[in-house]
Amino acid sequence: MIIVPVKDGENIERALKRFKRKFERTGVLKELRTRQQFDKPSVLKRLKMQRATYIQKLRDAEE
């Protein structure tokens, strides 16, 4: 459970923004979306490899 303490005199929009940020960092929504659809392990492995090669290319381009 996410708890966001609101300080005295604090703007409610600021507290809501902190709550949204904390919620996003937990990854609950991302996990929910992945659980809605089943992907075969071979597909997941292929996507993971594609992501790794993409990131490697980006890092090589920086150097």
All heavy atoms as a GROMACS GRO file, in nm:
protein
  535
    1MET      N    1   0.084  -0.117   0.000
    1MET     CA    2   0.000   0.000   0.000
    1MET      C    3   0.089   0.124   0.000
    1MET      O    4   0.186   0.133   0.074
    1MET     CB    5  -0.090   0.000   0.123
    1MET     CG    6  -0.183   0.114   0.126
    1MET     SD    7  -0.330   0.084   0.218
    1MET     CE    8  -0.286   0.142   0.378
    2ILE      N    9   0.055   0.218  -0.083
    2ILE     CA   10   0.133   0.340  -0.096
    2ILE      C   11   0.079   0.445   0.000
    2ILE      O   12  -0.041   0.474   0.001
    2ILE     CB   13   0.128   0.393  -0.240
    2ILE    CG1   14   0.184   0.288  -0.337
    2ILE    CG2   15   0.206   0.522  -0.253
    2ILE    CD1   16   0.168   0.325  -0.481
    3ILE      N   17   0.167   0.501   0.079
    3ILE     CA   18   0.128   0.605   0.174
    3ILE      C   19   0.203   0.733   0.138
    3ILE      O   20   0.325   0.733   0.125
    3ILE     CB   21   0.161   0.564   0.318
    3ILE    CG1   22   0.082   0.438   0.354
    3ILE    CG2   23   0.131   0.677   0.414
    3ILE    CD1   24   0.120   0.378   0.487
    4VAL      N   25   0.127   0.841   0.122
    4VAL     CA   26   0.184   0.971   0.090
    4VAL      C   27   0.140   1.068   0.200
    4VAL      O   28   0.026   1.113   0.200
    4VAL     CB   29   0.138   1.021  -0.048
    4VAL    CG1   30   0.197   1.156  -0.078
    4VAL    CG2   31   0.177   0.922  -0.156
    5PRO      N   32   0.229   1.099   0.293
    5PRO     CA   33   0.190   1.194   0.398
    5PRO      C   34   0.178   1.335   0.341
    5PRO      O   35   0.265   1.382   0.268
    5PRO     CB   36   0.303   1.185   0.499
    5PRO     CG   37   0.419   1.131   0.422
    5PRO     CD   38   0.363   1.047   0.311
    6VAL      N   39   0.067   1.401   0.374
    6VAL     CA   40   0.044   1.538   0.328
    6VAL      C   41   0.080   1.632   0.442
    6VAL      O   42   0.027   1.621   0.552
    6VAL     CB   43  -0.104   1.558   0.287
    6VAL    CG1   44  -0.126   1.699   0.239
    6VAL    CG2   45  -0.141   1.458   0.178
    7LYS      N   46   0.171   1.722   0.416
    7LYS     CA   47   0.217   1.816   0.518
    7LYS      C   48   0.116   1.930   0.535
    7LYS      O   49   0.034   1.954   0.446
    7LYS     CB   50   0.354   1.871   0.479
    7LYS     CG   51   0.458   1.763   0.464
    7LYS     CD   52   0.583   1.814   0.399
    7LYS     CE   53   0.676   1.698   0.368
    7LYS     NZ   54   0.767   1.726   0.261
    8ASP      N   55   0.123   1.995   0.646
    8ASP     CA   56   0.031   2.106   0.673
    8ASP      C   57   0.052   2.218   0.571
    8ASP      O   58   0.164   2.260   0.546
    8ASP     CB   59   0.053   2.161   0.814
    8ASP     CG   60   0.008   2.064   0.921
    8ASP    OD1   61  -0.080   1.981   0.890
    8ASP    OD2   62   0.059   2.072   1.034
    9GLY      N   63  -0.057   2.261   0.511
    9GLY     CA   64  -0.051   2.370   0.415
    9GLY      C   65   0.002   2.329   0.278
    9GLY      O   66   0.025   2.414   0.193
   10GLU      N   67   0.022   2.199   0.255
   10GLU     CA   68   0.074   2.154   0.125
   10GLU      C   69  -0.040   2.148   0.024
   10GLU      O   70  -0.152   2.111   0.056
   10GLU     CB   71   0.138   2.016   0.138
   10GLU     CG   72   0.202   1.967   0.010
   10GLU     CD   73   0.262   1.829   0.024
   10GLU    OE1   74   0.230   1.759   0.119
   10GLU    OE2   75   0.342   1.793  -0.063
   11ASN      N   76  -0.008   2.183  -0.097
   11ASN     CA   77  -0.104   2.180  -0.206
   11ASN      C   78  -0.142   2.036  -0.235
   11ASN      O   79  -0.056   1.948  -0.243
   11ASN     CB   80  -0.042   2.247  -0.328
   11ASN     CG   81  -0.144   2.277  -0.435
   11ASN    OD1   82  -0.258   2.235  -0.427
   11ASN    ND2   83  -0.102   2.352  -0.536
   12ILE      N   84  -0.271   2.009  -0.254
   12ILE     CA   85  -0.318   1.873  -0.280
   12ILE      C   86  -0.267   1.821  -0.414
   12ILE      O   87  -0.242   1.701  -0.430
   12ILE     CB   88  -0.472   1.864  -0.269
   12ILE    CG1   89  -0.518   1.719  -0.264
   12ILE    CG2   90  -0.539   1.938  -0.382
   12ILE    CD1   91  -0.484   1.650  -0.136
   13GLU      N   92  -0.249   1.911  -0.512
   13GLU     CA   93  -0.198   1.867  -0.643
   13GLU      C   94  -0.056   1.815  -0.631
   13GLU      O   95  -0.018   1.718  -0.697
   13GLU     CB   96  -0.203   1.982  -0.744
   13GLU     CG   97  -0.340   2.006  -0.804
   13GLU     CD   98  -0.425   2.099  -0.719
   13GLU    OE1   99  -0.366   2.177  -0.640
   13GLU    OE2  100  -0.547   2.092  -0.730
   14ARG      N  101   0.023   1.878  -0.544
   14ARG     CA  102   0.161   1.834  -0.525
   14ARG      C  103   0.164   1.695  -0.460
   14ARG      O  104   0.242   1.608  -0.499
   14ARG     CB  105   0.237   1.934  -0.439
   14ARG     CG  106   0.383   1.900  -0.422
   14ARG     CD  107   0.454   2.010  -0.347
   14ARG     NE  108   0.460   2.130  -0.429
   14ARG     CZ  109   0.569   2.169  -0.493
   14ARG    NH1  110   0.679   2.100  -0.484
   14ARG    NH2  111   0.569   2.278  -0.566
   15ALA      N  112   0.076   1.674  -0.363
   15ALA     CA  113   0.069   1.543  -0.298
   15ALA      C  114   0.021   1.436  -0.395
   15ALA      O  115   0.070   1.324  -0.396
   15ALA     CB  116  -0.024   1.550  -0.177
   16LEU      N  117  -0.075   1.471  -0.480
   16LEU     CA  118  -0.125   1.378  -0.580
   16LEU      C  119  -0.015   1.343  -0.680
   16LEU      O  120  -0.002   1.227  -0.722
   16LEU     CB  121  -0.245   1.438  -0.652
   16LEU     CG  122  -0.320   1.349  -0.749
   16LEU    CD1  123  -0.375   1.227  -0.676
   16LEU    CD2  124  -0.432   1.424  -0.816
   17LYS      N  125   0.065   1.441  -0.716
   17LYS     CA  126   0.176   1.418  -0.808
   17LYS      C  127   0.278   1.323  -0.746
   17LYS      O  128   0.329   1.233  -0.814
   17LYS     CB  129   0.243   1.551  -0.843
   17LYS     CG  130   0.343   1.543  -0.955
   17LYS     CD  131   0.390   1.681  -0.993
   17LYS     CE  132   0.483   1.674  -1.112
   17LYS     NZ  133   0.526   1.808  -1.155
   18ARG      N  134   0.306   1.339  -0.615
   18ARG     CA  135   0.397   1.247  -0.546
   18ARG      C  136   0.340   1.106  -0.543
   18ARG      O  137   0.412   1.008  -0.563
   18ARG     CB  138   0.422   1.296  -0.403
   18ARG     CG  139   0.525   1.401  -0.393
   18ARG     CD  140   0.583   1.416  -0.254
   18ARG     NE  141   0.497   1.370  -0.148
   18ARG     CZ  142   0.445   1.448  -0.052
   18ARG    NH1  143   0.474   1.575  -0.051
   18ARG    NH2  144   0.368   1.398   0.041
   19PHE      N  145   0.209   1.095  -0.521
   19PHE     CA  146   0.144   0.964  -0.521
   19PHE      C  147   0.157   0.897  -0.657
   19PHE      O  148   0.191   0.779  -0.666
   19PHE     CB  149  -0.003   0.978  -0.483
   19PHE     CG  150  -0.082   0.851  -0.503
   19PHE    CD1  151  -0.070   0.747  -0.413
   19PHE    CD2  152  -0.164   0.836  -0.613
   19PHE    CE1  153  -0.140   0.630  -0.432
   19PHE    CE2  154  -0.234   0.720  -0.633
   19PHE     CZ  155  -0.222   0.617  -0.542
   20LYS      N  156   0.129   0.972  -0.762
   20LYS     CA  157   0.137   0.916  -0.897
   20LYS      C  158   0.278   0.868  -0.928
   20LYS      O  159   0.299   0.763  -0.990
   20LYS     CB  160   0.093   1.018  -1.001
   20LYS     CG  161  -0.056   1.043  -1.001
   20LYS     CD  162  -0.092   1.147  -1.105
   20LYS     CE  163  -0.240   1.176  -1.105
   20LYS     NZ  164  -0.276   1.279  -1.204
   21ARG      N  165   0.378   0.947  -0.885
   21ARG     CA  166   0.518   0.911  -0.909
   21ARG      C  167   0.554   0.782  -0.836
   21ARG      O  168   0.617   0.692  -0.892
   21ARG     CB  169   0.608   1.025  -0.866
   21ARG     CG  170   0.745   1.019  -0.928
   21ARG     CD  171   0.831   1.139  -0.892
   21ARG     NE  172   0.762   1.267  -0.907
   21ARG     CZ  173   0.759   1.362  -0.815
   21ARG    NH1  174   0.820   1.346  -0.700
   21ARG    NH2  175   0.696   1.475  -0.836
   22LYS      N  176   0.511   0.772  -0.710
   22LYS     CA  177   0.538   0.650  -0.633
   22LYS      C  178   0.470   0.529  -0.695
   22LYS      O  179   0.527   0.421  -0.702
   22LYS     CB  180   0.490   0.667  -0.488
   22LYS     CG  181   0.585   0.738  -0.398
   22LYS     CD  182   0.535   0.732  -0.255
   22LYS     CE  183   0.633   0.793  -0.159
   22LYS     NZ  184   0.589   0.781  -0.021
   23PHE      N  185   0.346   0.548  -0.738
   23PHE     CA  186   0.270   0.439  -0.799
   23PHE      C  187   0.337   0.391  -0.927
   23PHE      O  188   0.345   0.271  -0.952
   23PHE     CB  189   0.127   0.486  -0.828
   23PHE     CG  190   0.040   0.379  -0.888
   23PHE    CD1  191  -0.008   0.276  -0.810
   23PHE    CD2  192   0.007   0.383  -1.022
   23PHE    CE1  193  -0.087   0.178  -0.864
   23PHE    CE2  194  -0.073   0.285  -1.077
   23PHE     CZ  195  -0.120   0.182  -0.998
   24GLU      N  196   0.387   0.484  -1.007
   24GLU     CA  197   0.452   0.447  -1.133
   24GLU      C  198   0.581   0.370  -1.106
   24GLU      O  199   0.614   0.276  -1.178
   24GLU     CB  200   0.481   0.573  -1.214
   24GLU     CG  201   0.530   0.545  -1.354
   24GLU     CD  202   0.544   0.672  -1.434
   24GLU    OE1  203   0.452   0.755  -1.432
   24GLU    OE2  204   0.650   0.687  -1.499
   25ARG      N  205   0.653   0.409  -1.001
   25ARG     CA  206   0.780   0.342  -0.970
   25ARG      C  207   0.761   0.199  -0.922
   25ARG      O  208   0.852   0.118  -0.933
   25ARG     CB  209   0.856   0.422  -0.864
   25ARG     CG  210   0.918   0.547  -0.919
   25ARG     CD  211   0.997   0.619  -0.813
   25ARG     NE  212   1.044   0.747  -0.862
   25ARG     CZ  213   1.076   0.848  -0.786
   25ARG    NH1  214   1.067   0.837  -0.654
   25ARG    NH2  215   1.118   0.961  -0.838
   26THR      N  216   0.643   0.168  -0.866
   26THR     CA  217   0.620   0.032  -0.817
   26THR      C  218   0.607  -0.067  -0.932
   26THR      O  219   0.635  -0.184  -0.915
   26THR     CB  220   0.493   0.024  -0.730
   26THR    OG1  221   0.382   0.066  -0.807
   26THR    CG2  222   0.508   0.107  -0.606
   27GLY      N  223   0.562  -0.021  -1.049
   27GLY     CA  224   0.551  -0.108  -1.165
   27GLY      C  225   0.426  -0.193  -1.166
   27GLY      O  226   0.418  -0.292  -1.239
   28VAL      N  227   0.327  -0.159  -1.086
   28VAL     CA  228   0.203  -0.237  -1.077
   28VAL      C  229   0.129  -0.235  -1.210
   28VAL      O  230   0.084  -0.340  -1.258
   28VAL     CB  231   0.113  -0.182  -0.964
   28VAL    CG1  232  -0.022  -0.250  -0.964
   28VAL    CG2  233   0.181  -0.198  -0.831
   29LEU      N  234   0.115  -0.118  -1.269
   29LEU     CA  235   0.041  -0.106  -1.394
   29LEU      C  236   0.110  -0.181  -1.507
   29LEU      O  237   0.044  -0.248  -1.587
   29LEU     CB  238   0.026   0.041  -1.429
   29LEU     CG  239  -0.091   0.079  -1.517
   29LEU    CD1  240  -0.222   0.036  -1.452
   29LEU    CD2  241  -0.094   0.227  -1.539
   30LYS      N  242   0.242  -0.175  -1.510
   30LYS     CA  243   0.318  -0.246  -1.614
   30LYS      C  244   0.299  -0.397  -1.601
   30LYS      O  245   0.278  -0.467  -1.699
   30LYS     CB  246   0.465  -0.209  -1.602
   30LYS     CG  247   0.551  -0.260  -1.714
   30LYS     CD  248   0.692  -0.210  -1.700
   30LYS     CE  249   0.778  -0.256  -1.815
   30LYS     NZ  250   0.915  -0.206  -1.805
   31GLU      N  251   0.304  -0.446  -1.477
   31GLU     CA  252   0.285  -0.588  -1.454
   31GLU      C  253   0.144  -0.631  -1.490
   31GLU      O  254   0.123  -0.739  -1.546
   31GLU     CB  255   0.314  -0.622  -1.308
   31GLU     CG  256   0.305  -0.769  -1.278
   31GLU     CD  257   0.340  -0.800  -1.134
   31GLU    OE1  258   0.403  -0.716  -1.068
   31GLU    OE2  259   0.303  -0.910  -1.090
   32LEU      N  260   0.046  -0.548  -1.459
   32LEU     CA  261  -0.093  -0.579  -1.492
   32LEU      C  262  -0.111  -0.594  -1.642
   32LEU      O  263  -0.178  -0.686  -1.689
   32LEU     CB  264  -0.185  -0.469  -1.439
   32LEU     CG  265  -0.333  -0.487  -1.464
   32LEU    CD1  266  -0.386  -0.603  -1.383
   32LEU    CD2  267  -0.408  -0.360  -1.432
   33ARG      N  268  -0.050  -0.505  -1.718
   33ARG     CA  269  -0.062  -0.512  -1.864
   33ARG      C  270   0.004  -0.637  -1.920
   33ARG      O  271  -0.046  -0.697  -2.015
   33ARG     CB  272  -0.001  -0.388  -1.927
   33ARG     CG  273  -0.086  -0.265  -1.907
   33ARG     CD  274  -0.029  -0.146  -1.979
   33ARG     NE  275  -0.110  -0.028  -1.952
   33ARG     CZ  276  -0.062   0.092  -1.929
   33ARG    NH1  277   0.068   0.112  -1.929
   33ARG    NH2  278  -0.142   0.193  -1.906
   34THR      N  279   0.116  -0.678  -1.862
   34THR     CA  280   0.183  -0.799  -1.913
   34THR      C  281   0.105  -0.924  -1.877
   34THR      O  282   0.108  -1.022  -1.951
   34THR     CB  283   0.326  -0.811  -1.857
   34THR    OG1  284   0.322  -0.810  -1.715
   34THR    CG2  285   0.414  -0.699  -1.907
   35ARG      N  286   0.032  -0.922  -1.766
   35ARG     CA  287  -0.046  -1.039  -1.725
   35ARG      C  288  -0.176  -1.053  -1.802
   35ARG      O  289  -0.238  -1.159  -1.799
   35ARG     CB  290  -0.077  -1.033  -1.576
   35ARG     CG  291   0.042  -1.060  -1.491
   35ARG     CD  292   0.004  -1.055  -1.346
   35ARG     NE  293   0.120  -1.078  -1.260
   35ARG     CZ  294   0.116  -1.142  -1.147
   35ARG    NH1  295   0.003  -1.192  -1.103
   35ARG    NH2  296   0.225  -1.158  -1.076
   36GLN      N  297  -0.219  -0.949  -1.871
   36GLN     CA  298  -0.343  -0.957  -1.947
   36GLN      C  299  -0.329  -1.046  -2.069
   36GLN      O  300  -0.429  -1.097  -2.121
   36GLN     CB  301  -0.388  -0.818  -1.991
   36GLN     CG  302  -0.446  -0.736  -1.879
   36GLN     CD  303  -0.488  -0.598  -1.924
   36GLN    OE1  304  -0.452  -0.555  -2.034
   36GLN    NE2  305  -0.563  -0.530  -1.842
   37GLN      N  306  -0.208  -1.067  -2.115
   37GLN     CA  307  -0.186  -1.144  -2.237
   37GLN      C  308  -0.072  -1.241  -2.213
   37GLN      O  309   0.032  -1.205  -2.158
   37GLN     CB  310  -0.151  -1.048  -2.350
   37GLN     CG  311  -0.105  -1.113  -2.477
   37GLN     CD  312  -0.063  -1.010  -2.580
   37GLN    OE1  313  -0.096  -0.893  -2.568
   37GLN    NE2  314   0.009  -1.053  -2.680
   38PHE      N  315  -0.088  -1.365  -2.256
   38PHE     CA  316   0.017  -1.465  -2.241
   38PHE      C  317   0.110  -1.459  -2.360
   38PHE      O  318   0.066  -1.460  -2.476
   38PHE     CB  319  -0.042  -1.605  -2.229
   38PHE     CG  320   0.063  -1.712  -2.222
   38PHE    CD1  321   0.132  -1.733  -2.105
   38PHE    CD2  322   0.094  -1.789  -2.332
   38PHE    CE1  323   0.230  -1.830  -2.096
   38PHE    CE2  324   0.191  -1.886  -2.325
   38PHE     CZ  325   0.259  -1.907  -2.208
   39ASP      N  326   0.238  -1.455  -2.334
   39ASP     CA  327   0.340  -1.460  -2.438
   39ASP      C  328   0.423  -1.585  -2.417
   39ASP      O  329   0.460  -1.618  -2.304
   39ASP     CB  330   0.430  -1.337  -2.434
   39ASP     CG  331   0.356  -1.212  -2.473
   39ASP    OD1  332   0.268  -1.220  -2.562
   39ASP    OD2  333   0.384  -1.105  -2.416
   40LYS      N  334   0.451  -1.652  -2.526
   40LYS     CA  335   0.531  -1.773  -2.517
   40LYS      C  336   0.672  -1.739  -2.468
   40LYS      O  337   0.723  -1.631  -2.498
   40LYS     CB  338   0.540  -1.841  -2.654
   40LYS     CG  339   0.409  -1.898  -2.698
   40LYS     CD  340   0.406  -1.955  -2.839
   40LYS     CE  341   0.534  -2.000  -2.897
   40LYS     NZ  342   0.521  -2.056  -3.032
   41PRO      N  343   0.736  -1.830  -2.396
   41PRO     CA  344   0.871  -1.804  -2.348
   41PRO      C  345   0.970  -1.773  -2.460
   41PRO      O  346   1.060  -1.692  -2.444
   41PRO     CB  347   0.909  -1.931  -2.274
   41PRO     CG  348   0.779  -1.990  -2.231
   41PRO     CD  349   0.682  -1.953  -2.339
   42SER      N  350   0.952  -1.837  -2.576
   42SER     CA  351   1.042  -1.811  -2.688
   42SER      C  352   1.026  -1.668  -2.739
   42SER      O  353   1.124  -1.603  -2.776
   42SER     CB  354   1.016  -1.911  -2.801
   42SER     OG  355   0.882  -1.898  -2.847
   43VAL      N  356   0.904  -1.617  -2.737
   43VAL     CA  357   0.880  -1.480  -2.781
   43VAL      C  358   0.943  -1.382  -2.682
   43VAL      O  359   1.005  -1.283  -2.722
   43VAL     CB  360   0.728  -1.454  -2.796
   43VAL    CG1  361   0.701  -1.308  -2.826
   43VAL    CG2  362   0.670  -1.542  -2.904
   44LEU      N  363   0.926  -1.409  -2.553
   44LEU     CA  364   0.987  -1.323  -2.452
   44LEU      C  365   1.138  -1.321  -2.464
   44LEU      O  366   1.201  -1.215  -2.451
   44LEU     CB  367   0.946  -1.370  -2.312
   44LEU     CG  368   0.798  -1.355  -2.276
   44LEU    CD1  369   0.771  -1.414  -2.140
   44LEU    CD2  370   0.758  -1.209  -2.280
   45LYS      N  371   1.197  -1.437  -2.490
   45LYS     CA  372   1.342  -1.446  -2.506
   45LYS      C  373   1.388  -1.365  -2.628
   45LYS      O  374   1.488  -1.293  -2.621
   45LYS     CB  375   1.383  -1.592  -2.520
   45LYS     CG  376   1.531  -1.614  -2.527
   45LYS     CD  377   1.563  -1.761  -2.536
   45LYS     CE  378   1.712  -1.783  -2.550
   45LYS     NZ  379   1.744  -1.926  -2.564
   46ARG      N  380   1.313  -1.375  -2.736
   46ARG     CA  381   1.348  -1.301  -2.858
   46ARG      C  382   1.339  -1.150  -2.834
   46ARG      O  383   1.427  -1.074  -2.875
   46ARG     CB  384   1.256  -1.342  -2.972
   46ARG     CG  385   1.293  -1.279  -3.102
   46ARG     CD  386   1.211  -1.326  -3.222
   46ARG     NE  387   1.126  -1.439  -3.200
   46ARG     CZ  388   0.993  -1.437  -3.216
   46ARG    NH1  389   0.932  -1.327  -3.254
   46ARG    NH2  390   0.922  -1.545  -3.198
   47LEU      N  391   1.233  -1.106  -2.765
   47LEU     CA  392   1.219  -0.964  -2.737
   47LEU      C  393   1.330  -0.914  -2.645
   47LEU      O  394   1.381  -0.803  -2.662
   47LEU     CB  395   1.082  -0.937  -2.672
   47LEU     CG  396   0.961  -0.950  -2.764
   47LEU    CD1  397   0.833  -0.937  -2.683
   47LEU    CD2  398   0.966  -0.849  -2.875
   48LYS      N  399   1.367  -0.997  -2.549
   48LYS     CA  400   1.474  -0.960  -2.457
   48LYS      C  401   1.607  -0.944  -2.532
   48LYS      O  402   1.683  -0.850  -2.508
   48LYS     CB  403   1.486  -1.065  -2.348
   48LYS     CG  404   1.578  -1.029  -2.236
   48LYS     CD  405   1.574  -1.134  -2.128
   48LYS     CE  406   1.669  -1.101  -2.015
   48LYS     NZ  407   1.668  -1.202  -1.910
   49MET      N  408   1.634  -1.034  -2.625
   49MET     CA  409   1.756  -1.025  -2.705
   49MET      C  410   1.754  -0.901  -2.795
   49MET      O  411   1.856  -0.834  -2.811
   49MET     CB  412   1.773  -1.151  -2.790
   49MET     CG  413   1.812  -1.273  -2.710
   49MET     SD  414   1.970  -1.258  -2.629
   49MET     CE  415   2.078  -1.257  -2.770
   50GLN      N  416   1.638  -0.871  -2.854
   50GLN     CA  417   1.628  -0.753  -2.938
   50GLN      C  418   1.653  -0.626  -2.858
   50GLN      O  419   1.722  -0.535  -2.904
   50GLN     CB  420   1.491  -0.747  -3.004
   50GLN     CG  421   1.472  -0.847  -3.116
   50GLN     CD  422   1.330  -0.846  -3.170
   50GLN    OE1  423   1.240  -0.788  -3.110
   50GLN    NE2  424   1.311  -0.913  -3.283
   51ARG      N  425   1.597  -0.620  -2.738
   51ARG     CA  426   1.619  -0.503  -2.652
   51ARG      C  427   1.766  -0.490  -2.616
   51ARG      O  428   1.822  -0.380  -2.616
   51ARG     CB  429   1.537  -0.516  -2.523
   51ARG     CG  430   1.412  -0.435  -2.527
   51ARG     CD  431   1.344  -0.435  -2.392
   51ARG     NE  432   1.205  -0.473  -2.414
   51ARG     CZ  433   1.147  -0.582  -2.371
   51ARG    NH1  434   1.211  -0.667  -2.295
   51ARG    NH2  435   1.022  -0.609  -2.400
   52ALA      N  436   1.831  -0.602  -2.586
   52ALA     CA  437   1.972  -0.600  -2.548
   52ALA      C  438   2.059  -0.551  -2.664
   52ALA      O  439   2.151  -0.471  -2.643
   52ALA     CB  440   2.016  -0.739  -2.502
   53THR      N  441   2.031  -0.596  -2.786
   53THR     CA  442   2.111  -0.552  -2.900
   53THR      C  443   2.087  -0.403  -2.928
   53THR      O  444   2.179  -0.331  -2.963
   53THR     CB  445   2.080  -0.634  -3.025
   53THR    OG1  446   1.940  -0.630  -3.052
   53THR    CG2  447   2.125  -0.777  -3.008
   54TYR      N  448   1.962  -0.357  -2.911
   54TYR     CA  449   1.931  -0.216  -2.932
   54TYR      C  450   2.007  -0.128  -2.832
   54TYR      O  451   2.068  -0.029  -2.871
   54TYR     CB  452   1.780  -0.195  -2.918
   54TYR     CG  453   1.738  -0.051  -2.925
   54TYR    CD1  454   1.738   0.017  -3.046
   54TYR    CD2  455   1.697   0.017  -2.811
   54TYR    CE1  456   1.700   0.150  -3.052
   54TYR    CE2  457   1.658   0.150  -2.818
   54TYR     CZ  458   1.660   0.215  -2.938
   54TYR     OH  459   1.623   0.346  -2.945
   55ILE      N  460   2.006  -0.167  -2.706
   55ILE     CA  461   2.077  -0.091  -2.604
   55ILE      C  462   2.227  -0.093  -2.629
   55ILE      O  463   2.296   0.008  -2.614
   55ILE     CB  464   2.043  -0.145  -2.464
   55ILE    CG1  465   1.897  -0.112  -2.431
   55ILE    CG2  466   2.135  -0.089  -2.358
   55ILE    CD1  467   1.845  -0.177  -2.306
   56GLN      N  468   2.278  -0.207  -2.673
   56GLN     CA  469   2.421  -0.218  -2.702
   56GLN      C  470   2.460  -0.125  -2.818
   56GLN      O  471   2.563  -0.058  -2.812
   56GLN     CB  472   2.457  -0.363  -2.737
   56GLN     CG  473   2.606  -0.386  -2.748
   56GLN     CD  474   2.676  -0.368  -2.615
   56GLN    OE1  475   2.623  -0.404  -2.512
   56GLN    NE2  476   2.794  -0.312  -2.618
   57LYS      N  477   2.373  -0.117  -2.919
   57LYS     CA  478   2.401  -0.027  -3.031
   57LYS      C  479   2.400   0.119  -2.985
   57LYS      O  480   2.481   0.199  -3.031
   57LYS     CB  481   2.297  -0.046  -3.141
   57LYS     CG  482   2.318  -0.173  -3.221
   57LYS     CD  483   2.213  -0.187  -3.330
   57LYS     CE  484   2.227  -0.317  -3.405
   57LYS     NZ  485   2.123  -0.334  -3.507
   58LEU      N  486   2.308   0.152  -2.896
   58LEU     CA  487   2.303   0.289  -2.845
   58LEU      C  488   2.430   0.323  -2.767
   58LEU      O  489   2.486   0.432  -2.780
   58LEU     CB  490   2.182   0.308  -2.753
   58LEU     CG  491   2.046   0.316  -2.821
   58LEU    CD1  492   1.937   0.329  -2.714
   58LEU    CD2  493   2.039   0.433  -2.915
   59ARG      N  494   2.475   0.230  -2.686
   59ARG     CA  495   2.597   0.253  -2.608
   59ARG      C  496   2.720   0.262  -2.697
   59ARG      O  497   2.811   0.340  -2.670
   59ARG     CB  498   2.614   0.143  -2.503
   59ARG     CG  499   2.514   0.154  -2.393
   59ARG     CD  500   2.540   0.058  -2.283
   59ARG     NE  501   2.442   0.076  -2.176
   59ARG     CZ  502   2.407  -0.017  -2.092
   59ARG    NH1  503   2.461  -0.136  -2.097
   59ARG    NH2  504   2.317   0.007  -2.000
   60ASP      N  505   2.723   0.182  -2.803
   60ASP     CA  506   2.837   0.188  -2.895
   60ASP      C  507   2.837   0.320  -2.973
   60ASP      O  508   2.943   0.372  -3.006
   60ASP     CB  509   2.831   0.070  -2.993
   60ASP     CG  510   2.866  -0.061  -2.926
   60ASP    OD1  511   2.922  -0.058  -2.814
   60ASP    OD2  512   2.835  -0.169  -2.982
   61ALA      N  513   2.719   0.374  -3.001
   61ALA     CA  514   2.710   0.499  -3.074
   61ALA      C  515   2.758   0.615  -2.990
   61ALA      O  516   2.809   0.714  -3.044
   61ALA     CB  517   2.566   0.522  -3.119
   62GLU      N  518   2.743   0.606  -2.858
   62GLU     CA  519   2.789   0.714  -2.769
   62GLU      C  520   2.939   0.725  -2.768
   62GLU      O  521   2.994   0.833  -2.753
   62GLU     CB  522   2.738   0.690  -2.627
   62GLU     CG  523   2.591   0.713  -2.609
   62GLU     CD  524   2.544   0.685  -2.467
   62GLU    OE1  525   2.628   0.638  -2.386
   62GLU    OE2  526   2.429   0.708  -2.437
   63GLU      N  527   3.007   0.616  -2.782
   63GLU     CA  528   3.154   0.615  -2.773
   63GLU      C  529   3.221   0.659  -2.898
   63GLU      O  530   3.193   0.713  -2.986
   63GLU     CB  531   3.204   0.475  -2.741
   63GLU     CG  532   3.159   0.429  -2.605
   63GLU     CD  533   3.198   0.285  -2.577
   63GLU    OE1  534   3.254   0.219  -2.668
   63GLU    OE2  535   3.171   0.237  -2.469
   0.00000   0.00000   0.00000
